[in-house]
Amino acid sequence: MIRLINHLAIWQICKVLTLVIILAVYFLVATHLSGNLFDYESHSAAFDSLAESLIHGDCSVSPSTLGNESHFTNSKPTMYFGSFPALLRIVSSAFVSVETGKFSRFSGLLAAFFSVLAFVGILGRSFFWHNSSSSNQAGYFLILTLLAFALGTPIIFLLSAMSIYHEAMLWGLFWSLLGLWCLWSRKLRLGQLVLFSICCAGALLSRVTFALPLFAILVYILIGESWLFFKQSNFSKDIVLAASARFFALLLPISLGLGFQLWYNDCRYGDWTVFTHDLFWRGKPIEKYGGILNVLRTHIGFLNYFLLLPIPQQNFPFFSLSYVYYPATKYFTDGYREYSISQLLVSPFIIAGAFMGYFGLLNKRLCVESSNPKLPKYLIFASFAFLLEALLMFTYFFQSLRFAAEFLPFLISGFAIFMARVDFSLSKFCYTFLAILSLWTIIANIWMVIAWHQMPMNHMVNNNDKLKLVEFSFRQP
């Protein structure tokens, strides 16, 4: 018992020190090494403008704060981004006064670090799923995993350029990971149900794609709770009250969030069922390019996010990012492109763990071994729900490096399943290999951030034929 307490104490100390290091790195990245946490970013005043409008019961945004992202509906300038960052500004204004347009870095830093804390919670719950004791090897692996997630995933890239897009995405990611943390329990208690419903609402108000899997999971839990209630043979007062409290906990927060979102839709577009404005490219509706989502883009999406290689160059950082590849078909827009890179190259640690977790899950051995407690069905369903979010990104009409963050809930869910079943009695060679892989992940992502910030922001590219893929992947700029 004393040895276990010592191991846990060492793990807690190392965890705190690691979190302090991560927070320091995040601070430097968010401030561009300047130490100035409150400064302007791209369109950073737009959420401040929306916050001011929301206080007065409106949803319009000053066109000067949005630039080319402005959209007019019935002569009213609005934004298509989630409203949560604006709501956060309303709340924070009661405690601290920040000059208009200078809150984005602080907001992004909070979202990124809160995501790391949510991941720590997921790690802890999944590790102790069947491990009743700790060890030096396990603590070593947990620290490597924490560093690989915090510094070796798209989070650090989003934080390095706190534009209006990235701020909303970071908050959507945080709510998604916090929701996953709520699910890692053998039995969902009342407080967990309330928090999970809040996560659904927060993700909805941040970025809809992060909310979709959480909504599916919430519906699944509601069906399960209904089944447990109606199969009762005795409907006593206590049973009815307990069931009512659980239904109320699940439905109230998401109902409030959904109600606000529907009002926001109606305020912007005059229709509460519309979540985004009509999209046009070069004067043509997006339907001319196959629509917003199209399964015929799936293989190209996989290529852009998991197979696209960087381009060698002579000067530092010695590689540059490649433009995403769009074949010359009617399913892709022509001309404008952004950058991407293979996540297999820059985030192999998390992807490898997720692969092993899902591989074991599909083998079904993880669910039947007597030494390993069975995973609840809602956790398994959650993995497939997060897979839906990842597949949606493959079919989206526009592909970019920042959307790689959409794969993280699916990858972290698989990694947690791996953690719940892994045997930490590995050889020194295995731990050395894991340390090298974690270090590679961190260096590759930091390099990617440096390379991205040195790329030209003019993304108008000719889109003539499929041979462009070879040109983008291997030619020197």
N, C-alpha and C positions, 0 to 999 in steps of 0.2 A: 504493500500500500504506500509506504514511504517513497519507494522508487517511482511508482506511478505519479505521485504528487510532484516529485522532482522533475519528471519528464514533462508534465503538464505545465509546471511553472516555467521551465526553460522555453517551452513552446510559446507560452504567452509573452514572455519577455522578447523573444526573437520576433514574434508576430508584431508587437508594438514597434520595435525598432525598424522592422521592414516597412511598416505603414508610414512611419515618420520619413523614411528615405523616399518612399513613393510620393508622399505629399510634397516633399521638397522638390523632387523632379517635376511633378505636375505644375508646381508654382513657377519654376523656371521655364517650362515649356509654354504655359499659358501666357506668361509675360514676355515671351521672346527674349529671355535672359536679361530683361531690363529691370525686373523687380517691381514694375508698375502694374498692379493688378487692376486698376481702374483706368482704362484707356479705350480709345475708339477701335472698333473692328468693322468689317464689312457689313453695312446695313444694320449696325448694332443699335441705332436709335429707333428702328421700326417697332420693336417690342415696347419701348418706352411710349411711343406714340399710341400704340394699341392699348396699353395700360391706361393712359389718360382718357381714351375714348370709352373704355369699359366702365370706368368710374362714373361716367355720365350716361351709361346705358346705351352706348353706341359701339360700333365695331370698325369704323373707318380709320384709315392710317394715312398720315401725311405722305403724299407722293415723293417728296424730297428725301424721305428716309428709306424708301425702297428702291429708287432708281429704276433700272430695267426690270425689276421684279414686281413693279406696280401692276395692279389689275383693277379695272374699273367695271363695276356692275351698276347699271342705272346711274352713271356719273358719280358713283361713290367709290373712292379708292380703298381697296381692301387687300389683305394678304391671304395666301393659301396655306401658310404654316400654322402649326398648332398654337393654341393660345396660352398654354401653361406658362411659358417664360414671361408672358405679360402679367399673368395672375401672380407669379412669384414677385414681380417688381412692385405690384400693388401692396403685397404683404410686407415686403422688405422696406418699403418707403416709410412704414410706421416705426421702424427701428433705426434706419440709417438713411442719410440723404446722399444720393449719388448723382453726379451731373448726367444729364441726358446723353445717352449713347455710350456710357462708360461702365455698364453693368455686366456686359456679356462675358468678359473674362472670369469674373468672380462667379457668375452663374454656371459657366462651363466647368470651372474648377470644382464647385460643389457637386455637380452632377457626376463628374468623372470619379471623384473620390468616394462619393456615396455608392457608386456602382462597384468600386473595389470593396467597400465594406459589405455590400450585399453578397459579393462573391466569397468573401471570407466566411460569412454565415453559411453559404451553401457548402463550402469546403468542410466546415466544422460538422455540419449535420450529416453530410454524406459519408465523411470519414468514420464517424462514430456510429454509423448505421449498423455495422456488425463488429467493429473493433472496440472491445471493452477496455483496451489498454493502449498506451502510446509507447513510442520508442524514439531513439535518436534518428533512426533511418526514416521513420514516418515524418518526424518534424522537419528533417532535411528536405524530404520530398514536398511537403506542404509549402515551405518557404520558396522552393524553386517554382512551384506552381503559381503561387501568389505573384512573384516577380514576373513570370512569363505572361500572366494575364494582364497585369497593370501596365507593363512596359512593352509587351510584345503582341498587342492586338490593336485594331483600328482606333481604340479609345485615345491613344496618345496622338494619333494623327488628327482626329477631330478637335482635340484640345489645342493643338498647335495653330489652328486657324479658326478662331471662334466667330465664324460668320453666322448669319441668321439661320442657315441650314443646319449647321453643326450643333448649335445650342439646343434646338428642338430635338435633334436625334439623340443627343447625350441624355436628355431627360427621359425620352422614350425608352432608351436602353436601361436606365436606372430603374424605372417602374417595372420593366419586364423582368429584370434580375431579382428585384425585391419580391415580385409575385412568385417567382420560382423558389425563392427561399421559403416563402410561406408554405409551399407544397411539400417541402422535404420534412415530413412528419408522418409517423405511423397512424396518427389520427388527427384530423383537422379540428382544432378547438375553436371556440367562439371568437376569440381575439384574432386568430389566424384568418378566419372567414371575413371578418371586418377589414383587416389589412389587405387581404387579397382583392376584395371589392374596391378598396381605395386605389390599389395598384392598377386595376382595370380602368378606373376613371382617369387616373393620372396619365396612363399611357395613351388613352383616347384623346386627351387634351394636348398631348405632346406630339404624337405621330401615330396615325391610324394603323399603319402596318405593324407596329409593335403591339397595338391593342387587339388585333384580330385573334391571335392565338390565345390571349388571356380571356377574351370573350368566349371562345370555344370551350376552354377549360371551365369557366364559370358555369356555362350551360350544362356541361357534363356533371359538375358537382351538384348543381340543382336537381338534375334528374336522379342522381344517386341519393341525395337527401330525401327526395320525394318517395323513392322506392323504399327506403328504410322506414319512412313514416307510415306508408300505407300498408306495409306488410306486418305492422304491429297487430297483435291480437287483442291488446288491451289499450284503448285510447283514454288513459287517465288524464287528469288535469295537468299533472306534472309533465307527462310525455308531450301533450299538446303545447304547453308553454315552452318547453325546451326546443321543440321543433320549430315553433313560431319564432323564437329568438334567433335560431340559426338561419331561417329564411330571411328574416328582417336584416340580419347582419350581412348577408350576401347581397341583398337587393337594394338597400337604402343608399350606400355610397355610389354605386354604379348608376342608380336611377338619377341621383343629383348630377353626376358628371354627364350622363347622357342627355339629361334635360338641358343643361347649359350648352352642350355641343349642338343640340338641335336648334336652340335659340340662336346660337352663333351662325349656324348654317343659314337660317332664315334671314338673319340680319344682313349677311353678306350677299346672298344670292336670291333672296326672296322665295326660297324653297327649303324647308327644313330637312328634306331627304337628300340634298346635294352637298357633298363633302368637299368638292373642289370645283374650280372654275373650268369653263370650256377651254381645252388646250388646243393651241394652233402652232404650226411650225411653217414659217415663211408664208403665212397667209392661208395655209391649208389646215383643216381640222385634223386632229391626231388620228381620227378614224381612217384617213387616207393612208396612214402608215401602219395599219393593223391594229389600232386601238391602244389604250393605255397598257393593257395586259394581253399577251398573246403567247400561247404555249409553243408556237413555232420559233420563238426566240430562245427557248430553254438552253439548247446546246451552245449558242453563242454567249449567253449569260454565264454558263459554266466556264467557258473558255476565258472570258474577260476577268473573272474573279479567281480562277484557280489554275490557269495555264499560261497566262500572259507573262512574258519574260521582260526584264529591263533591257535597256540598250547600252552597250559599252561605249565609253567616251574617254578621251585622254586626260581631261582635267578632273579635279575633285568635284563631286564625290565618286568619279570614275564610272558611274552608271547613271542613266537617266530613265525616268518612267516612260512607258509606252502609252500611246493613245489607245483607248478601247477600240476594238475591232467591230465595225459594222459592215456586213456584206451588202453589196449593192442589190438589195431586194426591196420590195414595197413594205416590208415590216420594220424598217429602220429609217430614222431621219437622216438626211444627208447634210454633210458639212460640219456641223458643230460636234465636237467630241471632248471628253475630259480624259483624265489619266486613270490607270489602274495597274495592278500588279498581282501576280499569283499569291494567294494567301497560303498556299502550300509552301511557298518560298519564305515568307516573312512571319508566319504564325504556325510553324509545324508542331510545336509542343502541345498547344491546346487541341489542334486538329487530330493529332495522333491519339491523345487521350480520349477524345470524343469518339473516334473510330473504334477504339477497343471497347468502349462502353456500349455502343450500339451493336457491335459485333457479338458481344457476350449476351446482350439482351435478345437478339434474334436467335441465338442458339438455345435460349430458354433454360440453359443450365443455371443461370444466375437466379432464376425464380423458383427453383425446386430443391437446391441444395439445402440440407437440413441445417448446416452450419451458418448459412446466410439467410437472414430474415427476408421474406418475400416482399417485393416492392408493391406498394399500393397501385391499384389500377389507374388512379387519377394521375400518378406520376408517369406511368407508361403512356397514357393518353396525352399528357402534356408534351412529351417528346415529339409525338407525331403532329401535334398542333404547332409546335415551333418549326417543324419541318415545312409546314405549309407557308410560313412567313419567308423561309429561305427560298422556296420554289417560286414564290411571287416575285422576288428580286430577279430571278433568272428571266422571267417573262416580261419585266417592265420595259417600257419603250426607251428609257434613258438609263444608261449604266455609267457608274462612276465609282471611284475608289471609296468615297464616303459611305456608299451603300453596303460596303463589306461589313459594317457594324451590324447590319440586319441579320447576319448569320450567327452572331454571338449567342443569342438565347438558345438556339438549337445546339450549338457546339458545347456550351456550358452545361446544358441539360445532359448531353451524352457524357461529358467529362465527369459530372457528378455521379452518374451511374457507374462509371469506371471506378471512381473513388470509393463507392460503397462496397465494391467487391474485390478491390486489389489486395494482393498479399504483399506486404512491405518487406518480407524477408528476401530481398534481392541481393545479388552479388555487388561487390564494390565496382565491378566493371559496369554494371547496369546503372548504378547511381552516377558514375563518372560520365557515362553517355548522356544521361538525363540532364546533368549539369551543363554539358556542352550544348545540348539541344536548347536548353533554356537560355543560355548565353547567346547563342546564335539568334534565337527569336528576338531577344531584346536589341541586339546590335542591328539586326536587319530592319526592325521597325524604326529605330532611331535614324538609320541611314535613309529609309524611305521618306521620313519626314523632311530631312535635309534636302533630299533630291527633289521632293515635291515643291518645296519653297523656292528652288532654283529654276523651276520650269517656267516657260513663258505662259502667260494667262490667256493668250490668243489661241483658241481651240478650233478655229475654222480650218478644216482639213478636207482635201478632196476625197471623194468616196467613189472610186471608179470600178474596182474589181477586187476579188478575193486575194489576189497576189499582194495586196497592201499589207496583209498580216505578216508576210515574210519581211517586207520592207521595214515595218515598224519594229519588228522583233530583233533584227540583226544589223540593220544599217547604222552607221555612225552619224549623228546629227551634224 
